[in-house]
Amino acid sequence: MSTPLLGRAWGPVRSLLPGRADLAAMGRNPRRDLLAGLTVAIVALPLALGFGVSSGLGAEAGLATAVVAGALAALFGGSNLQVSGPTGAMTVVLVPIVAQYGPGGVLTVGLIAGLMLVALAVARAGRYMQYVPAPVVEGFTLGIACVIGLQQVPNALGVAKPEGDKVLVVAWRAVETFVRHPNWTAVGLALAVAAIMLIGARWRPAVPFSIVAVIAATLAAQLFHLDAAKPIGDLPAGLPAPSLSFLDPGAFGSLLAPAVAVAALAALESLLSASVADGMTVGQKHDPDKELFGQGLANLAAPLFGGVPATGAIARTAVNVRTGAGSRLAALTHSAVLAVIVFAAAPLVSKIPLAALAGVLLATAVRMVEVGSLRAMARATRSDAVVLVLTAVATLALDLVYAVIIGLVVAGALALRAVAKQARMEQVPFAPHLPGEDREEEHALLAEHIVAYRMDGPLFFAGAHRFLLELSEVADVRVVILRMSRVTTIDATGALVLKDAVEKLNRRGIIVMTSGIRPGQRQVLDSVGALDLLCHEGREHGTTPEAVAGARAHLQCAGVLPIPTQKTAPVPVITEESPR
């Protein structure tokens, strides 16, 4: 490949790499960032363990993701405050993948998803996140919270996870098993941990009660020999050597669709988390394309160490911001602290009861639900409430990516319906004011033979057919004037409908004249042949008075109006709007 080609290929990637300003910010207040990173690591430890267990790959996979992906996303991402790692939303997607393809399939999916995220970053796709409506995001979050809570039912009840990939079915089967063989020790630990976290968060928000509750539950299980409280189990004292042994090239075709779902979720959740971080601070703004690039590299590297796919984590990012983080150093510190724990404290971590981790995730699911925000969204409009509920139900019953797609499609359809309702066409009455009384007879003839319509709003596929019906019913006139200066946009469907209406009127001997066609609308009218029809024999005019003058000339040629013996001023159409 020649040097110019290499330069062109390298250019888009180089612009996605961290800049000097990003790295310089890490030295401004390192003490504050180090303290914030330590706090986030304490909060993230039980979450990383819990989400690793919930995904089906084990606690070590969650830790590997938090360390490797967390560090790379912090260094190469587009936000100074984002903290990445395993999340509940990603776990929801991974569970059915594990059930169908096994751990190796999940690692392969993560690798493919990483490549897709890098491609999205190079294609500058990050800016499209702004088009996701708030009701879709709120419904998505509510659905995820419900799924995370249901996923914890087996461990919280102290029973083996039943077979199945549908969370509702698995939770129900776990309850049936518990009824036959109750394990009140596990239930007590899970509820105690969740209660400590929820109550403590209200009492002392700055204290990481999740780690406090987990330590207390672990000590209780060890001191009182609570055999019914099953622990995590042995963890490796360190990260495994990077390896691609899990790759199966023959499975790439079947894993492509799950990889698309993982990449879409990683992009959505990471950009949403970065936006939340921006909103919590002053002077911080993330780069969406760099964020996708950082998440792509993180997901390329995490599978090599046995980690699950990662995304930006809203809960951990919020803790990072609240504890005073100002640069990427805080998120890097979070990963470094977790790495130290992996190497130095693996035997202690392995004794944590699974029920305690279930309690942490149950409390996390509860805290994800912002009741005030949901109530406000539901009260905004009926359409917003429908989109919110539909997205939440689809998230719970179907796939997360399908849920977002359904939410976007429904929100778009409802938005189009609302925009289409704004489009209207009104008949405008004549109110000419000409000097002298000798023109009254002509005024009456004009009013009798000419009708003018003012078209407002968009003329597009969602509402254009209403105009066709209304225009087709025009009767007992010789000339129809279409005032189009207030048409905001025209698409191909709207142009075709307009052409059809004009042709029907012409076949009935009714002449159609127009005024105020905007330059930007001429191309679409010309593409379907409507412009030639509207401009035929001088029927297009710049203003409404000119169109009325053209209508008068036509009526004079037809013998409806007398030919004037002296020059008269054009008949204006006086309405509440401008002359156009």
C-alpha positions as CSV (number, residue, x, y, z in Angstrom):
1,M,0.0,0.0,0.0
2,S,1.4,3.4,-0.9
3,T,2.2,6.1,1.6
4,P,-0.7,8.4,0.6
5,L,-3.1,5.5,1.0
6,L,-1.7,4.7,4.4
7,G,-2.0,8.3,5.4
8,R,-5.6,8.4,4.3
9,A,-6.4,5.2,6.2
10,W,-4.6,6.3,9.3
11,G,-6.1,9.8,9.4
12,P,-9.5,8.8,10.8
13,V,-8.0,6.5,13.4
14,R,-5.4,9.1,14.5
15,S,-8.2,11.6,15.3
16,L,-9.8,9.1,17.7
17,L,-6.6,8.7,19.8
18,P,-6.2,10.5,23.1
19,G,-4.9,14.1,22.7
20,R,-2.4,16.0,24.7
21,A,-5.2,17.8,26.6
22,D,-6.7,14.5,27.7
23,L,-3.4,13.3,29.1
24,A,-2.4,16.6,30.6
25,A,-5.7,16.7,32.6
26,M,-4.5,13.6,34.5
27,G,-1.8,15.7,36.2
28,R,-3.9,18.6,37.4
29,N,-5.3,17.1,40.6
30,P,-4.0,13.6,40.9
31,R,-4.7,13.3,44.7
32,R,-8.4,13.9,44.1
33,D,-8.6,11.5,41.1
34,L,-6.7,8.7,43.1
35,L,-9.2,9.0,45.9
36,A,-12.2,8.9,43.6
37,G,-10.7,5.9,41.8
38,L,-10.2,4.0,45.1
39,T,-13.8,4.8,46.1
40,V,-15.2,3.6,42.7
41,A,-13.1,0.4,42.9
42,I,-14.7,-0.4,46.3
43,V,-18.1,0.1,44.8
44,A,-17.2,-1.8,41.6
45,L,-15.8,-4.9,43.3
46,P,-19.1,-6.6,44.3
47,L,-20.7,-5.5,41.1
48,A,-18.0,-6.9,38.9
49,L,-18.1,-10.2,40.8
50,G,-21.9,-10.3,40.7
51,F,-22.3,-9.5,37.0
52,G,-19.6,-12.1,36.2
53,V,-21.5,-14.7,38.1
54,S,-24.8,-13.6,36.5
55,S,-23.4,-13.8,33.0
56,G,-22.6,-17.5,33.5
57,L,-18.8,-17.1,33.0
58,G,-18.0,-16.8,36.7
59,A,-16.7,-14.1,39.0
60,E,-13.2,-14.1,37.5
61,A,-14.7,-13.1,34.1
62,G,-16.3,-10.0,35.7
63,L,-13.0,-9.1,37.4
64,A,-11.0,-9.5,34.2
65,T,-13.4,-7.2,32.4
66,A,-13.3,-4.6,35.1
67,V,-9.5,-4.5,35.1
68,V,-8.7,-4.9,31.4
69,A,-11.7,-3.2,29.7
70,G,-11.9,-0.6,32.4
71,A,-8.3,0.5,31.9
72,L,-8.5,0.6,28.1
73,A,-11.8,2.4,27.9
74,A,-10.6,4.9,30.4
75,L,-7.4,5.6,28.4
76,F,-8.9,5.6,24.9
77,G,-12.5,6.6,25.5
78,G,-14.1,9.9,24.8
79,S,-15.1,10.9,28.4
80,N,-12.8,12.0,31.2
81,L,-15.2,10.6,33.8
82,Q,-16.6,7.4,32.3
83,V,-16.0,4.1,34.3
84,S,-16.4,1.0,32.2
85,G,-16.8,-2.7,33.1
86,P,-19.4,-5.5,33.2
87,T,-22.9,-4.2,33.6
88,G,-26.4,-5.6,34.3
89,A,-27.6,-4.6,30.8
90,M,-24.8,-6.5,29.1
91,T,-25.4,-9.5,31.4
92,V,-29.0,-9.7,30.2
93,V,-27.8,-10.1,26.6
94,L,-25.1,-12.5,27.5
95,V,-27.1,-15.1,29.4
96,P,-28.9,-16.5,26.3
97,I,-25.6,-16.4,24.4
98,V,-23.9,-18.5,27.1
99,A,-26.8,-21.0,27.1
100,Q,-26.6,-21.5,23.3
101,Y,-22.9,-21.1,22.4
102,G,-21.1,-21.6,25.7
103,P,-18.3,-19.5,27.2
104,G,-16.2,-19.6,24.1
105,G,-19.1,-18.2,22.1
106,V,-19.4,-15.2,24.5
107,L,-15.7,-14.4,24.2
108,T,-15.9,-14.6,20.4
109,V,-19.0,-12.4,20.4
110,G,-17.1,-9.8,22.5
111,L,-14.2,-9.8,20.0
112,I,-16.5,-9.3,17.0
113,A,-18.5,-6.6,18.9
114,G,-15.2,-4.8,19.6
115,L,-14.4,-4.7,15.9
116,M,-17.9,-3.4,15.2
117,L,-17.5,-0.6,17.7
118,V,-14.2,0.5,16.2
119,A,-15.8,0.6,12.8
120,L,-18.7,2.7,14.1
121,A,-16.2,5.1,15.6
122,V,-14.2,5.4,12.4
123,A,-17.6,6.0,10.6
124,R,-18.4,8.8,13.1
125,A,-21.6,7.2,14.2
126,G,-21.5,8.4,17.8
127,R,-23.5,11.6,17.0
128,Y,-26.6,9.5,16.3
129,M,-27.1,8.8,20.0
130,Q,-28.8,12.1,20.4
131,Y,-31.7,10.9,18.4
132,V,-32.7,8.2,20.9
133,P,-35.9,9.6,22.6
134,A,-36.0,9.9,26.4
135,P,-39.0,7.6,26.9
136,V,-37.0,4.8,25.1
137,V,-34.1,5.3,27.5
138,E,-36.3,5.4,30.5
139,G,-38.3,2.3,29.4
140,F,-35.0,0.5,28.6
141,T,-33.6,1.3,32.0
142,L,-36.7,0.2,33.8
143,G,-36.8,-3.1,31.8
144,I,-33.1,-3.8,32.6
145,A,-33.7,-3.2,36.3
146,C,-36.5,-5.7,36.3
147,V,-34.4,-8.3,34.4
148,I,-31.4,-7.8,36.7
149,G,-33.6,-8.3,39.7
150,L,-35.2,-11.5,38.3
151,Q,-31.7,-12.8,37.4
152,Q,-30.8,-12.7,41.1
153,V,-33.7,-14.9,42.2
154,P,-31.9,-18.3,42.1
155,N,-28.8,-17.0,44.1
156,A,-31.0,-15.0,46.5
157,L,-33.0,-18.1,47.3
158,G,-30.0,-20.3,47.5
159,V,-31.0,-22.7,44.8
160,A,-29.1,-24.0,41.7
161,K,-29.9,-21.9,38.6
162,P,-32.6,-23.8,36.6
163,E,-32.1,-24.4,32.9
164,G,-33.4,-21.8,30.4
165,D,-32.6,-18.5,28.9
166,K,-35.8,-16.6,29.6
167,V,-35.4,-14.8,32.8
168,L,-39.0,-15.0,33.8
169,V,-39.1,-18.8,33.3
170,V,-35.8,-19.2,35.2
171,A,-37.0,-17.1,38.1
172,W,-40.3,-19.0,38.4
173,R,-38.5,-22.4,38.3
174,A,-36.2,-21.2,41.0
175,V,-39.1,-20.2,43.2
176,E,-40.7,-23.6,42.7
177,T,-37.4,-25.3,43.8
178,F,-37.2,-23.0,46.8
179,V,-40.7,-23.9,47.9
180,R,-39.8,-27.6,47.8
181,H,-36.4,-27.1,49.6
182,P,-36.3,-23.7,51.3
183,N,-33.0,-22.0,52.1
184,W,-33.7,-19.2,54.5
185,T,-30.1,-18.5,55.2
186,A,-29.5,-17.4,51.6
187,V,-32.7,-15.4,51.7
188,G,-31.7,-13.7,54.9
189,L,-28.2,-12.8,53.6
190,A,-29.5,-11.4,50.3
191,L,-32.3,-9.3,52.0
192,A,-29.9,-8.0,54.7
193,V,-27.3,-6.9,52.1
194,A,-29.9,-5.2,50.0
195,A,-31.5,-3.5,53.0
196,I,-28.1,-2.2,54.2
197,M,-27.3,-0.8,50.8
198,L,-30.7,0.9,50.3
199,I,-31.0,2.3,53.8
200,G,-27.4,3.3,54.0
201,A,-27.6,5.1,50.7
202,R,-30.3,7.4,52.1
203,W,-28.5,7.8,55.4
204,R,-24.9,8.4,54.2
205,P,-24.7,8.6,50.4
206,A,-21.0,9.0,50.4
207,V,-20.3,5.7,52.2
208,P,-19.8,2.6,49.9
209,F,-22.3,0.4,51.8
210,S,-22.1,-2.3,49.2
211,I,-18.7,-3.4,50.2
212,V,-19.6,-2.9,53.9
213,A,-22.6,-5.2,53.5
214,V,-20.6,-7.8,51.5
215,I,-17.9,-7.9,54.1
216,A,-20.4,-8.3,56.9
217,A,-22.2,-11.1,55.1
218,T,-18.9,-12.9,54.4
219,L,-17.8,-12.6,58.0
220,A,-21.2,-13.9,59.3
221,A,-21.1,-16.9,56.9
222,Q,-17.6,-17.8,58.1
223,L,-18.0,-17.2,61.8
224,F,-21.4,-19.0,62.1
225,H,-20.5,-21.7,59.6
226,L,-23.4,-21.0,57.4
227,D,-23.0,-23.9,55.0
228,A,-26.2,-23.0,53.2
229,A,-24.6,-19.8,52.1
230,K,-22.7,-21.0,49.0
231,P,-19.5,-19.0,48.3
232,I,-18.2,-17.8,45.0
233,G,-15.5,-20.5,44.9
234,D,-11.9,-20.5,44.0
235,L,-10.6,-17.6,42.0
236,P,-7.3,-17.5,40.0
237,A,-4.6,-15.4,41.8
238,G,-4.2,-13.0,38.8
239,L,-5.3,-12.6,35.3
240,P,-4.8,-15.4,32.8
241,A,-2.3,-15.0,29.9
242,P,-3.9,-13.5,26.8
243,S,-5.1,-16.2,24.4
244,L,-7.2,-16.7,21.3
245,S,-7.7,-20.3,21.9
246,F,-11.5,-19.8,22.2
247,L,-11.8,-18.7,18.6
248,D,-13.7,-21.0,16.3
249,P,-13.8,-19.4,12.8
250,G,-16.5,-21.8,11.7
251,A,-18.9,-20.3,14.3
252,F,-18.5,-16.7,13.1
253,G,-21.5,-16.8,10.9
254,S,-23.9,-17.9,13.7
255,L,-22.3,-15.5,16.2
256,L,-22.7,-12.4,14.0
257,A,-26.2,-11.6,15.0
258,P,-25.5,-11.8,18.8
259,A,-22.4,-9.7,18.2
260,V,-24.5,-7.0,16.6
261,A,-26.7,-7.0,19.6
262,V,-23.7,-6.7,22.0
263,A,-22.1,-3.9,20.0
264,A,-25.4,-2.0,19.8
265,L,-26.0,-2.3,23.5
266,A,-22.4,-1.3,24.3
267,A,-22.7,1.8,22.1
268,L,-26.0,2.8,23.5
269,E,-25.2,2.3,27.2
270,S,-21.7,3.8,27.0
271,L,-22.9,6.9,25.2
272,L,-25.8,7.3,27.5
273,S,-23.6,6.9,30.6
274,A,-21.1,9.5,29.2
275,S,-24.0,11.9,28.6
276,V,-25.2,11.4,32.2
277,A,-21.6,12.2,33.4
278,D,-21.6,15.4,31.3
279,G,-24.9,16.5,32.9
280,M,-23.5,16.0,36.4
281,T,-20.6,18.3,35.8
282,V,-19.7,21.7,34.5
283,G,-17.2,22.1,31.7
284,Q,-17.0,18.4,30.8
285,K,-18.2,17.1,27.4
286,H,-17.5,13.7,25.9
287,D,-16.6,12.9,22.4
288,P,-19.0,10.2,21.2
289,D,-16.8,8.8,18.5
290,K,-13.8,8.5,20.7
291,E,-16.0,6.8,23.3
292,L,-17.0,4.2,20.8
293,F,-13.4,3.7,19.8
294,G,-12.4,3.2,23.5
295,Q,-15.2,0.8,24.1
296,G,-14.2,-1.1,20.9
297,L,-10.6,-1.5,22.0
298,A,-11.8,-2.5,25.5
299,N,-14.0,-5.2,24.0
300,L,-11.3,-6.4,21.7
301,A,-8.9,-6.9,24.7
302,A,-11.2,-8.2,27.4
303,P,-12.0,-11.6,25.7
304,L,-8.3,-12.3,25.4
305,F,-8.2,-12.5,29.2
306,G,-11.4,-14.4,29.6
307,G,-13.5,-11.2,30.3
308,V,-17.1,-10.6,29.2
309,P,-18.1,-7.7,26.9
310,A,-18.0,-4.3,28.7
311,T,-19.8,-1.0,28.5
312,G,-19.8,2.3,30.3
313,A,-21.4,1.8,33.7
314,I,-23.8,4.5,34.7
315,A,-23.8,3.7,38.4
316,R,-20.0,3.6,38.7
317,T,-19.6,6.6,36.6
318,A,-22.0,8.5,38.8
319,V,-20.0,7.5,41.9
320,N,-16.8,8.7,40.1
321,V,-18.3,12.1,39.4
322,R,-19.8,12.5,42.9
323,T,-16.4,11.7,44.6
324,G,-14.7,14.5,42.7
325,A,-13.0,12.9,39.7
326,G,-11.7,15.3,37.1
327,S,-9.7,13.2,34.7
328,R,-9.2,9.7,33.3
329,L,-6.8,9.0,36.1
330,A,-9.7,8.1,38.4
331,A,-11.0,5.4,36.1
332,L,-7.5,4.0,35.6
333,T,-7.0,3.9,39.4
334,H,-10.3,2.0,39.7
335,S,-8.9,-0.7,37.4
336,A,-5.5,-0.8,39.1
337,V,-7.0,-1.3,42.5
338,L,-9.2,-4.1,41.2
339,A,-6.1,-5.6,39.7
340,V,-4.3,-5.5,43.0
341,I,-7.3,-7.3,44.6
342,V,-7.2,-10.0,41.9
343,F,-3.5,-10.6,42.6
344,A,-3.4,-10.2,46.4
345,A,-6.9,-11.0,47.8
346,A,-8.3,-13.7,45.6
347,P,-8.6,-16.3,48.5
348,L,-10.6,-13.8,50.5
349,V,-12.8,-12.8,47.7
350,S,-13.6,-16.4,46.9
351,K,-15.4,-16.8,50.3
352,I,-18.0,-14.1,49.5
353,P,-21.5,-15.8,49.5
354,L,-23.3,-15.8,46.2
355,A,-26.5,-14.7,48.1
356,A,-24.6,-11.6,49.3
357,L,-23.7,-10.7,45.7
358,A,-27.4,-11.3,44.7
359,G,-28.4,-8.8,47.4
360,V,-26.0,-6.2,46.0
361,L,-27.5,-6.6,42.5
362,L,-31.1,-6.6,43.9
363,A,-30.3,-3.2,45.6
364,T,-28.6,-2.0,42.4
365,A,-31.7,-2.9,40.4
366,V,-34.0,-1.0,42.8
367,R,-31.7,2.1,42.7
368,M,-31.8,2.1,38.9
369,V,-35.5,2.9,38.9
370,E,-36.0,6.7,39.2
371,V,-39.6,6.9,40.2
372,G,-39.8,10.6,39.8
373,S,-38.4,10.5,36.3
374,L,-40.8,7.7,35.3
375,R,-43.8,9.5,36.7
376,A,-42.8,12.7,34.8
377,M,-42.3,10.9,31.5
378,A,-45.6,9.0,31.9
379,R,-47.4,12.3,32.5
380,A,-45.8,14.2,29.6
381,T,-47.9,12.9,26.8
382,R,-49.8,9.7,26.1
383,S,-47.4,8.9,23.3
384,D,-44.4,9.1,25.7
385,A,-46.2,6.8,28.2
386,V,-46.9,4.3,25.5
387,V,-43.3,4.2,24.3
388,L,-41.9,3.9,27.8
389,V,-44.2,1.0,28.8
390,L,-43.7,-0.8,25.5
391,T,-39.9,-0.5,25.7
392,A,-39.9,-1.7,29.3
393,V,-42.1,-4.7,28.5
394,A,-40.1,-5.6,25.4
395,T,-36.9,-5.4,27.4
396,L,-38.4,-7.8,29.9
397,A,-40.0,-10.2,27.5
398,L,-37.7,-10.1,24.4
399,D,-34.1,-9.0,23.7
400,L,-32.7,-5.7,24.8
401,V,-31.7,-4.6,21.3
402,Y,-35.1,-5.6,19.9
403,A,-36.6,-3.6,22.7
404,V,-34.7,-0.4,21.8
405,I,-35.6,-1.0,18.1
406,I,-39.2,-1.4,18.9
407,G,-39.2,1.7,21.1
408,L,-37.5,3.7,18.4
409,V,-39.9,2.5,15.7
410,V,-43.0,3.2,17.8
411,A,-41.6,6.6,19.0
412,G,-40.9,7.5,15.3
413,A,-44.3,6.5,14.2
414,L,-46.0,8.5,16.9
415,A,-43.8,11.5,16.1
416,L,-44.7,11.3,12.4
417,R,-48.4,11.1,13.4
418,A,-48.0,14.2,15.5
419,V,-46.2,16.1,12.7
420,A,-48.7,15.0,10.1
421,K,-51.5,16.4,12.3
422,Q,-49.8,19.8,12.1
423,A,-50.1,19.9,8.3
424,R,-53.3,21.5,7.0
425,M,-54.8,23.2,4.0
426,E,-57.3,26.1,4.5
427,Q,-59.4,27.9,1.9
428,V,-58.5,31.6,2.0
429,P,-61.4,34.0,1.3
430,F,-61.0,36.9,-1.2
431,A,-61.1,40.4,0.3
432,P,-59.9,42.7,-2.5
433,H,-59.7,46.4,-2.1
434,L,-59.5,48.3,-5.4
435,P,-60.1,52.0,-5.9
436,G,-63.5,52.9,-7.3
437,E,-66.8,51.2,-7.4
438,D,-66.6,50.0,-11.1
439,R,-64.7,46.9,-10.1
440,E,-67.4,45.4,-7.7
441,E,-68.8,43.2,-10.5
442,E,-65.4,41.8,-11.3
443,H,-64.7,41.1,-7.7
444,A,-67.9,39.1,-7.5
445,L,-67.0,37.1,-10.6
446,L,-63.5,36.5,-9.2
447,A,-64.8,35.2,-5.9
448,E,-67.3,33.0,-7.8
449,H,-64.7,31.4,-10.2
450,I,-61.5,31.3,-8.1
451,V,-60.7,29.5,-4.9
452,A,-57.4,29.8,-3.1
453,Y,-55.9,27.3,-0.6
454,R,-53.1,28.0,1.8
455,M,-51.0,24.9,2.6
456,D,-49.2,24.9,5.9
457,G,-46.7,22.4,7.4
458,P,-45.1,19.4,5.8
459,L,-46.4,17.7,2.7
460,F,-45.1,14.2,3.2
461,F,-46.2,10.5,3.2
462,A,-47.8,10.6,6.6
463,G,-50.4,13.2,5.8
464,A,-50.4,14.0,2.1
465,H,-53.4,11.9,1.1
466,R,-55.7,14.1,3.2
467,F,-54.8,17.0,0.8
468,L,-55.6,14.9,-2.2
469,L,-59.1,14.1,-0.9
470,E,-59.8,17.7,-0.1
471,L,-58.6,19.1,-3.4
472,S,-60.4,16.4,-5.4
473,E,-63.7,17.6,-3.9
474,V,-63.4,21.2,-5.2
475,A,-66.3,22.0,-7.5
476,D,-68.0,25.0,-9.3
477,V,-64.7,26.9,-9.9
478,R,-62.6,27.7,-12.9
479,V,-59.2,28.3,-11.1
480,V,-57.6,26.9,-8.0
481,I,-54.6,28.8,-6.5
482,L,-52.3,26.8,-4.2
483,R,-50.3,29.1,-1.8
484,M,-47.2,27.0,-1.0
485,S,-44.9,29.5,0.8
486,R,-45.7,27.9,4.2
487,V,-45.0,24.3,3.1
488,T,-42.0,23.4,5.3
489,T,-41.0,20.2,3.5
490,I,-42.1,18.0,0.6
491,D,-41.1,14.3,0.1
492,A,-41.6,12.1,-3.0
493,T,-45.0,10.9,-1.7
494,G,-46.2,14.4,-1.1
495,A,-45.1,15.5,-4.6
496,L,-46.8,12.5,-6.2
497,V,-50.1,13.2,-4.3
498,L,-49.9,16.9,-5.3
499,K,-49.3,15.9,-9.0
500,D,-52.3,13.4,-8.8
501,A,-54.6,16.1,-7.4
502,V,-53.6,18.6,-10.1
503,E,-54.1,16.1,-12.9
504,K,-57.6,15.3,-11.6
505,L,-58.5,18.9,-11.4
506,N,-57.2,19.6,-14.9
507,R,-59.2,16.7,-16.3
508,R,-62.3,18.4,-14.9
509,G,-61.3,21.7,-16.7
510,I,-60.1,23.4,-13.5
511,I,-56.8,25.3,-13.9
512,V,-54.3,25.1,-11.0
513,M,-52.0,27.9,-10.3
514,T,-49.3,28.1,-7.6
515,S,-47.4,30.7,-5.7
516,G,-44.5,30.7,-3.3
517,I,-42.8,27.4,-4.2
518,R,-39.5,27.4,-2.4
519,P,-36.2,26.7,-4.2
520,G,-35.4,23.7,-2.0
521,Q,-38.7,22.0,-2.9
522,R,-38.3,22.3,-6.7
523,Q,-36.0,19.3,-7.0
524,V,-38.4,16.8,-5.4
525,L,-41.3,18.2,-7.4
526,D,-39.3,18.0,-10.6
527,S,-38.2,14.4,-9.9
528,V,-41.8,13.1,-10.0
529,G,-42.9,15.3,-12.9
530,A,-45.1,17.6,-10.7
531,L,-43.0,20.7,-11.4
532,D,-43.7,20.7,-15.2
533,L,-47.4,20.3,-14.4
534,L,-47.4,23.2,-12.0
535,C,-45.3,25.4,-14.3
536,H,-47.2,24.6,-17.5
537,E,-48.0,27.7,-19.5
538,G,-47.0,30.1,-16.8
539,R,-49.1,28.8,-14.0
540,E,-46.4,29.2,-11.4
541,H,-46.1,32.6,-9.8
542,G,-43.8,34.1,-7.2
543,T,-46.6,35.7,-5.1
544,T,-50.3,35.3,-4.5
545,P,-51.2,38.7,-6.1
546,E,-49.4,37.6,-9.3
547,A,-51.3,34.3,-9.2
548,V,-54.6,36.2,-8.9
549,A,-53.6,38.4,-11.8
550,G,-52.8,35.2,-13.8
551,A,-56.2,33.8,-12.9
552,R,-57.9,37.0,-14.0
553,A,-56.1,36.8,-17.4
554,H,-57.3,33.2,-17.8
555,L,-60.9,34.1,-17.0
556,Q,-60.7,37.0,-19.4
557,C,-59.5,34.7,-22.2
558,A,-62.3,32.3,-21.3
559,G,-64.8,35.2,-21.6
560,V,-65.8,35.0,-17.9
561,L,-64.4,38.5,-17.2
562,P,-64.6,41.5,-19.5
563,I,-61.3,42.6,-21.0
564,P,-60.4,45.9,-19.3
565,T,-60.1,49.0,-21.4
566,Q,-57.4,50.5,-19.1
567,K,-54.7,49.0,-17.0
568,T,-55.8,48.0,-13.5
569,A,-53.8,46.9,-10.5
570,P,-53.6,43.2,-9.7
571,V,-56.2,42.0,-7.3
572,P,-54.5,41.3,-4.0
573,V,-55.6,38.5,-1.6
574,I,-55.6,40.1,1.8
575,T,-55.3,37.7,4.8
576,E,-53.6,37.7,8.1
577,E,-50.3,36.5,6.6
578,S,-47.7,38.1,4.3
579,P,-48.5,38.7,0.6
580,R,-46.9,35.4,-0.2
